[in-house]
């Protein structure tokens, strides 16, 4: 294994109650265009950001006997630090449950290997995934259980808080899920005969099976679930989330693949030992004995070569799958299939450059579902996921093929209307989205009225940069949400409107008027477009144009 943090950026972990992880040299300054002025100020004012890693989750994150931090997640943190200038401090390693408590109590700021489990969502937000790996079923080598989990009946150990446990309970009700402290503990339950199998991510399971105490276990099959590892950060520090996203976005795809190959090593299995016996000829000629021994060795060697060939082929297939999955994750939201934040920002910059060149009008719609948490709390996260998927389909149906649609995270979406023509046309699309979101929720949860709040900013009147356009649309959305949900609010003339007045260039020039109906004439629409909210539109009867 290579060192976790490369070159001069290797760090030493100090055990004890206090946290301490000091760089051998000062971290490199972030690239000038990496962070906004607000984000650079945040990095300077917050000093060290405390990271919690699991006690032992090799090869993702672990600490050796000499106190050095290693692992794929640790190397990603180092790359993010190099790209952004942020200074990470690693906390004393602790079990997963203890790390959750410390993050809830703000003793740590980041979890290095989060899988976006339900229990963290109340106080932690997560970045885009930086690594994905399938869940696998591990059984004893002498187990008579079938390799496929679909026909398996028995007791399956799963680490505490592992989302794969929920997946198994939902998709394989014949199984009895046994909680264990972590993946290592789950595997030990199988080795001790207290469980028929264990489910863990393939990278950790493959590394753990190198331990002599677990050599009698084997990977039987995949289970149909994929772990997506993310950085989880304090929900009350949204600026930190933007910094982490930018740091991850600056890691080239080739380097992501290299990091995965270096640490996971194809997630393959060590070649099982094979003992060759000898043939005792008893009473017979020496030549016959030698011939039998040679024949046995020959067939044994052929079996060994055949076994190793199959395993190498499997490792190559798995390596290709990892590379394909990393490329997909680099651009795709795992739940909805929409472009993620990284892919959207890249395409939006191109659309904005084209609008500048052609003096075009571009609109950004920042969409946040109203009271979405109630669906998760009352109907469960599976229902919430189906609502998000349905909303994604309706958003794509509401815009043109040339427009951009992205899931920003959680229940937030961003739409960019490219070369929209007129501002009233953008308002028409916003009203259509209000109706489509209500319809999508009604299909998934018939007894619940779900609306959304939409903030709109226009290029070039609101801002000239992609980041400012998104931020001001976001600001308009939150401004409107606090004053009545299921509405459309506009951000105009470079400053946010407030009830009762609108501003132009920072100077109040008159009283606000409601934004026009989408069927209003274009001159009237341009005169009346102010940052005041549209009249409340019931979710089930929003006008569609």
SULQUIUR-V730055 format. One record per backbone hydrogen bond with DSSP energy under -0.5 kcal/mol. NH is the residue of the N-H (numbers start at 0). CO is the residue of the C=O. E is the energy in kcal/mol with one decimal. If there is no record, write none. Layout:
((NH CO E) (NH CO E))
This chain:
((5 3 -0.6) (8 5 -2.0) (9 6 -1.4) (11 21 -0.8) (12 66 -2.4) (13 19 -1.7) (14 12 -0.6) (19 89 -0.9) (21 11 -0.6) (23 9 -0.9) (24 7 -0.5) (30 82 -0.9) (33 30 -2.1) (34 30 -0.6) (39 35 -2.6) (40 36 -2.1) (41 37 -1.9) (42 38 -2.2) (43 39 -2.1) (44 40 -2.2) (45 41 -1.7) (46 42 -0.8) (48 86 -2.7) (49 47 -0.5) (50 88 -3.4) (51 109 -3.0) (54 93 -0.8) (56 60 -2.0) (59 56 -2.0) (60 56 -1.2) (61 69 -1.8) (62 54 -0.7) (63 67 -2.3) (66 63 -2.0) (68 10 -0.7) (69 61 -2.9) (71 58 -2.3) (72 59 -2.3) (73 59 -0.8) (74 70 -2.1) (75 71 -2.0) (76 72 -2.2) (77 73 -2.0) (78 74 -2.2) (79 75 -2.5) (80 76 -2.6) (81 77 -2.2) (82 78 -1.7) (83 79 -1.9) (84 80 -2.6) (86 46 -0.7) (87 85 -0.7) (88 48 -2.8) (90 50 -3.4) (93 52 -1.1) (98 94 -2.3) (99 95 -2.1) (100 96 -1.9) (101 97 -2.5) (102 98 -2.2) (103 99 -2.3) (104 100 -2.1) (105 102 -1.1) (106 101 -2.9) (107 101 -1.1) (108 49 -2.3) (109 49 -1.7) (110 231 -2.6) (111 51 -2.5) (111 109 -0.5) (113 110 -0.6) (113 229 -1.9) (119 116 -1.4) (120 116 -0.6) (120 117 -1.2) (122 119 -1.0) (123 119 -2.0) (124 232 -2.8) (126 230 -2.1) (129 228 -2.7) (130 228 -1.1) (132 226 -1.9) (134 224 -3.1) (135 199 -2.8) (136 220 -3.3) (137 135 -0.5) (137 197 -3.2) (138 217 -2.4) (140 215 -3.3) (142 139 -1.7) (150 147 -0.6) (151 148 -1.5) (155 153 -0.5) (155 175 -2.9) (156 196 -2.8) (157 177 -2.4) (158 198 -0.5) (159 179 -2.4) (161 158 -2.0) (164 161 -1.9) (165 161 -0.6) (166 162 -1.9) (167 163 -2.6) (168 164 -2.2) (169 165 -1.8) (170 166 -2.4) (171 167 -2.8) (174 171 -2.0) (175 153 -2.8) (176 174 -0.6) (177 155 -3.4) (178 176 -0.6) (179 157 -2.4) (185 181 -2.2) (186 182 -2.3) (187 183 -2.1) (188 184 -1.7) (189 185 -1.3) (190 186 -2.3) (191 187 -2.1) (192 189 -1.5) (193 188 -1.9) (194 188 -1.1) (195 154 -1.9) (196 154 -1.4) (197 137 -2.0) (198 156 -2.1) (199 135 -1.6) (201 133 -2.5) (204 200 -2.6) (205 201 -2.8) (206 202 -1.8) (207 203 -2.5) (208 204 -2.0) (209 206 -1.3) (210 207 -2.0) (213 210 -1.8) (214 211 -1.2) (216 213 -1.7) (217 138 -3.1) (219 136 -3.1) (219 217 -0.6) (220 136 -1.0) (222 134 -1.9) (226 132 -2.7) (228 130 -2.9) (228 226 -0.6) (229 113 -2.9) (231 110 -2.0) (231 229 -0.6) (232 124 -3.0) (233 108 -1.3) (234 122 -1.9) (236 233 -1.8) (239 236 -0.6) (240 236 -1.3) (241 237 -1.9) (242 238 -2.2) (243 239 -2.6) (244 240 -2.3) (245 241 -2.2) (246 242 -2.5) (247 243 -2.6) (248 244 -2.5) (249 245 -1.2) (250 247 -1.6) (251 249 -0.7) (255 251 -1.9) (256 252 -2.3) (257 253 -2.1) (258 254 -2.5) (259 255 -2.3) (260 256 -2.5) (261 257 -2.3) (262 258 -2.0) (263 259 -2.7) (264 259 -0.6) (264 260 -1.0) (266 263 -1.7) (267 264 -1.1) (276 274 -0.5) (279 277 -0.6) (280 278 -0.8) (283 281 -0.6) (288 284 -1.5) (289 285 -2.4) (290 286 -2.5) (291 287 -2.5) (292 288 -2.4) (293 289 -2.8) (294 290 -2.5) (295 291 -2.4) (296 292 -2.7) (297 293 -2.5) (298 294 -2.5) (299 295 -2.7) (300 296 -2.9) (301 297 -2.4) (302 298 -2.4) (303 299 -2.4) (304 300 -2.8) (305 301 -2.7) (306 302 -2.7) (307 303 -2.7) (308 304 -2.5) (309 305 -2.3) (310 306 -2.3) (311 307 -2.5) (312 308 -2.5) (313 309 -2.4) (314 310 -2.4) (315 311 -2.4) (316 312 -2.4) (317 313 -2.5) (318 314 -2.7) (319 315 -2.4) (320 316 -2.3) (321 317 -2.4) (322 318 -2.3) (323 319 -2.7) (324 320 -2.7) (325 321 -2.5) (326 322 -2.1) (327 323 -2.2) (328 324 -3.0) (329 325 -1.7) (330 326 -0.5) (330 327 -1.4) (331 327 -1.8) (332 337 -3.2) (336 332 -2.0) (338 404 -0.7) (339 330 -1.3) (343 339 -2.8) (344 340 -2.6) (345 341 -1.8) (346 342 -2.3) (347 343 -3.2) (348 344 -1.8) (349 345 -1.2) (350 346 -2.3) (351 347 -2.7) (352 348 -2.2) (353 349 -2.0) (354 350 -2.1) (355 351 -2.3) (356 352 -2.0) (357 353 -2.1) (358 354 -0.7) (358 355 -0.6) (359 354 -2.3) (361 458 -1.7) (362 416 -1.8) (363 456 -2.8) (364 414 -3.2) (365 363 -0.6) (365 454 -3.0) (366 364 -0.6) (366 412 -3.2) (367 452 -2.3) (368 410 -1.8) (369 450 -2.4) (371 368 -0.7) (373 370 -0.9) (374 370 -0.7) (374 371 -0.8) (375 371 -1.5) (376 372 -2.6) (377 373 -2.5) (378 374 -2.8) (379 374 -0.7) (379 375 -1.0) (383 379 -1.9) (384 380 -2.5) (385 381 -2.0) (386 382 -2.2) (387 383 -2.3) (388 384 -2.4) (389 385 -2.4) (390 386 -2.8) (391 387 -2.2) (392 388 -1.9) (393 389 -2.3) (394 390 -2.6) (395 391 -2.0) (396 392 -1.7) (397 393 -1.0) (397 394 -0.8) (398 394 -0.6) (398 395 -0.7) (402 399 -1.2) (403 415 -2.3) (405 413 -2.2) (406 338 -1.3) (407 405 -0.7) (407 411 -1.9) (408 411 -1.3) (411 408 -2.0) (412 366 -2.6) (413 405 -2.6) (414 364 -2.5) (415 403 -2.5) (416 362 -2.8) (416 414 -0.5) (417 415 -0.9) (419 360 -1.7) (419 416 -0.7) (420 360 -0.5) (421 419 -1.4) (425 421 -1.2) (426 422 -2.0) (427 423 -2.0) (428 424 -1.9) (429 425 -2.2) (430 426 -2.4) (431 427 -2.1) (432 428 -2.4) (433 429 -2.0) (434 430 -1.7) (435 431 -2.5) (436 432 -2.8) (437 433 -1.7) (438 434 -2.1) (439 435 -2.7) (440 436 -2.3) (441 437 -2.0) (442 438 -1.7) (443 439 -1.5) (444 440 -3.6) (447 444 -1.9) (449 447 -0.8) (452 367 -2.8) (453 486 -2.6) (454 365 -2.4) (455 488 -2.4) (456 363 -1.8) (457 490 -0.6) (458 361 -3.3) (461 457 -3.0) (462 457 -0.8) (468 464 -2.2) (469 465 -2.2) (470 466 -2.4) (471 467 -2.7) (472 468 -2.0) (473 469 -2.5) (474 470 -2.4) (475 471 -2.4) (476 472 -2.2) (477 473 -2.3) (478 474 -2.4) (479 475 -2.4) (480 476 -2.6) (481 477 -1.8) (482 479 -1.4) (483 480 -0.9) (488 453 -2.8) (490 455 -2.5) (491 489 -0.6) (491 494 -0.6) (494 491 -1.6) (497 500 -1.1) (500 497 -2.0) (501 509 -1.3) (503 506 -1.7) (504 492 -1.9) (506 503 -1.5) (508 501 -1.3) (509 501 -0.7) (519 516 -2.3) (524 520 -2.5) (525 521 -2.4) (526 522 -1.9) (527 523 -1.9) (528 524 -1.3) (529 527 -1.0) (533 487 -1.6) (536 485 -1.0) (537 535 -0.5) (540 537 -1.4) (544 427 -0.5))
